[in-house]
């Protein structure tokens, strides 16, 4: 905090919040874009350290029977994966979703969704429209229970719209984070008008959804990437913060009945059984390279997940 020069006089950045104690001093908790105040003074990881970390993670994935992942990190991580592939050491199928902030660079480099190499496939640009339920930064149509706080949008409609349109014009799909019902509505507004790309546009989480918006994704062919692994943790939070609106969260059966294209997954660590046998949600597969390109007709399950 001192190195980043964050003090009681530091204003909250747009799309972020510095949590403060009753006297107004920062507590050390930074929400959403406020994290960038610290990130900008942190050194990038050394290439050798990143390479070692990826190899360790790959070993852990293989031990759990996982042969493919989807990754949403910066371009430094993508280059590290490419380095492992050049060395012949990469044995995970990687569908990579770079941040939307790198869109101009991606376009200039010819990044196109669904293209790639035997082990690495280009996904869509990752764009955040809101935060999360636990921190109450998920952007809501109405205030959280017992408050006047509706969370926070992390991008303006104009900036987000310009980004996803530019991406689609260059053959890059959009992967849009939206948890609160206001963010979900904004995501639908942005994506349902876009031209199609090789990989479908998708909304990450699609967690709390207003009843009037439940049909829209199916009509537009937008993939809904939802995480059942979050459900048990989120039940008490949704009841506490969303009240009756929580009934519109994780509406798997309703969305399936309305013809939504739904993909399930989630960020989670491999587990082991009591006997020490690795377990995961994905069956073990032979580690042969996949086809270099993803057919445009690939169904909504999306490639690169390993499941």
N, C-alpha and C positions, 0 to 999 in steps of 0.2 A: 504494500500500500504506500509506504514512504517512497519507494523507488518510482512508483507511478505518480507520485505527488497528488494522491487522493486525500483531500482534507474535508472538513466540515463546509468549506466554501465551494467545493467542487460541485457544479450543477449536475443533475441527472442528465445523461445523454439521451438523445431521441431514441425511443424504443428500448430504454433500459432504466434501471433504478439502482441507486446506491442505498442499501438498507442502513438506517441510522438508529442510534439509541435515543432515548427520550431527551437527551441533552443536545442532539443534533450531530454527534460525532459518528463517522462511519463505523459499522460493526465488523466489517471485513466481508460481509455477504454482498455479492454483486449479482444482479439479476439481468439476464439477457444481454443487450448490447453494452451494458456497463462493464461486462467482462473485458471488452476490447480496451478499456483504459489500462488494464494490466497486461493484456496479451501483447500490446505494442512494445512493451519494454522487456519482454521475455526473449531470450535467444532461441533461434531455431534449433531443433535437435541436430546433432552431428550425423552426417550420413551413415557412418559406421554404426552408431547407436540405433538409428532407425532400422537399418538392415538387420541387425541382431534381433531387435524386438519383433520384426515381421517374421523372421525365421522361427523364433520361439512360439509366436502365435500360431504359425502354420503347423508346427509339431503338435501343439495342444489341440488344434482343430482336427487333425488327422486321428489323434488318439480318441477323439469323440465321434469319429465316423463322418466328419464334415468335410466335404470336398469342394464346396463352393460358398462364396460369401458375397454380400453386397456392402460396399464401403462408401461412406460419405465424409470424406476428409479433403484436405487441401492438395494442391497439385504436387507438393513435395512428396507426399505419400504415394501418389500415382507414379512418380518417377522412381521411387524406391521399388515398387512392385515391378516396374519395367526393367529395372536393373537386375532383380532376381530372375526375371524371365530370360534376359540376355545371358546370364550365367548358367541357365539350365536348372535353377534351383526352385523356381516357382511351381508348386503343385497344388494350387488352389485356383479354381475358376473365380475370377473377380469381375463383378459388375460394378463399375466405379461411377459414382455420382459426384462430380466436383461442385464447389460452391458457385453460386450465381455471380458472385463478385468477380470471378475469373472469366466471365463470358466473352469479353472482347478477345482475350488471349486464346481461349478455346476456339473461337471462330477463325482467328488468324492461323491457327495450327491445323485446321481441318477436322476438328473433333466433330463426329457425327454419331448420334445415338444408334446403337446396334452394330457398329463397325468395331474393328479391333484386331487383335492377334489371337493365336491359339488359346491363350490363357486369360487375356484381359479384354473385356468388352466395355465400350463406352455406354454409360447410362444416360440419365438426364441431369440437368443442373438442379442443385438443391437450393430451394428458396424457403425461408422461414417467414410465415405470416403472423405467428404468435409464439407464446412461450409454453408453459406447462400448467397442469392442474395443481400439482403440489405446491408450487410457488405462487399460485394465483395470478400468473401472468398469461394464462390462456385467455384469449380475447373473446368476450361474451357479448351477446345482444342485450342482456340485462345484467344488473349488478350481481355479484356473488351474494349468497345468503347472508343477511345481517350486515351488509355494507353498502357503500356507494361505489365500490371499485368494480370495474368491468374488465380488469386485466389490461393488456396493452397490445396494439398492433405493432409489428416489428418492421413493416414496410408500408409506404403509402400506396394507394391504389394505382396512382400514376406510374410510380417507379416500378412496381411489380408488374403492371401491365406491359410497360415498355420492354422489360426484361424477357418475359415469357414470349411475347410476340417476336422479338428479335431472335430468340433461341429457335422457335419453331420455323422461322423463315430460313434458318441455316441447318435444318434437319436435326435439331437437338430438342428432345422432349424435356418436360418440366416435372420435377419431383417436389411437390409443395407440402410443407409441414403446416398442418392446421388441426388444432385440438378443440378450441372453443367454438361455439356455434356461429359467432360472428366471423371468425377466421375461416370456418368451413364454407360459409356463404360467399365470402370474398374469393376463396379458392375456386369454387364452382363458377362464379362470375368470370374469373380470369380464364379458366381452362376450357369451358364448354364452347367458347368461340374460336379456339385456336385451330389452325390447320393440323391434320394428323401427321405424325412422324412414325418412323419405323418401329420404335418402342412407344407404347401408349403413354400419354400424360397420366400422372397419378397423384393422388393426395395421400400423404403420410398421416396416419392416425385416424382422421375422420371420426373423432371421438364423441363429442357432444353435437348432435345435429338437430336443428329445428325440424318439426314435422313437415313443414312445407318444402323442405329441401331434400327429403329422403329419396325422391324419384329422379332427381336431376342428374346424378352421376350415371345412372343406367341409360338415360336417354342420350347422354353425350358420349358414352363409351369410355368414361374416365375410370381408370383402375383405382380401387380403394385398398390401400396398404394398411392393414389393421393388425394390432398386436395383442392377441389373447393373453400373452404372458403378463401384460400390464393389468389385466382385469382385476385379479384378486387384491392387488395393492390399491387400485383406484376405487374400489367399491366404497370404502368408508370415506374417502376424500370426496367422491362425487356426492354422496349423501349429505356430507357436511357443507360443502361449498355450493352445490348446484340444486339441492333439494329435489323437487319434482322433475326438474329438467334432466336429472340424471337418468330418468327412464328412457330418454332418447340417446343415451350413450351405449356404445358397443352393440348396436342394433343388428347383430349378425343375421338373425332369422328374418327380420323385416327386409333387410337389404337383399338377402338372397331371394326372397319371394318377389321382389320387384325387379329382379334380373340384373342386379349390380355385378360388375366384374370385380371380384374381391380376391386379394392376395393376403395371406397371413404370414407373419414372421415376427421378428422382434430382436432387440439387442439383449443377449444373454450369454452367460459364461458356461462352458462345458461343465457337466457334473459327472461324478463317478458313483457307482453303486457301492453298497457296503462291501461287496467282494472285490472292489477295485476295478470292475469292468467299466470302461468308458461308456457313457450314455449321451444321447442327444436326441433331438427331434427329427433327425434325418438319418436314413439308412446309409450304411457304408457303400461306397461305390468304387469301381476301379479308377485309378488315377491316370486315365488316358486323356490327351488334349481334346477339348470339344471342337466342333467345327468353327472356323475362324469368323464366320458371319452368322448372325441370327436371322432366320427367315422372317420376313414381314408378317407372315401369317401366324407367328408364335402366339399361343393363347395367353390369357391374362395372368397366368401364373408368374410370368416374367422369368427370363433366364438368369443364370448366375447365382441363384439362391442356394443351390445344392439340394433343394427339396422338390 
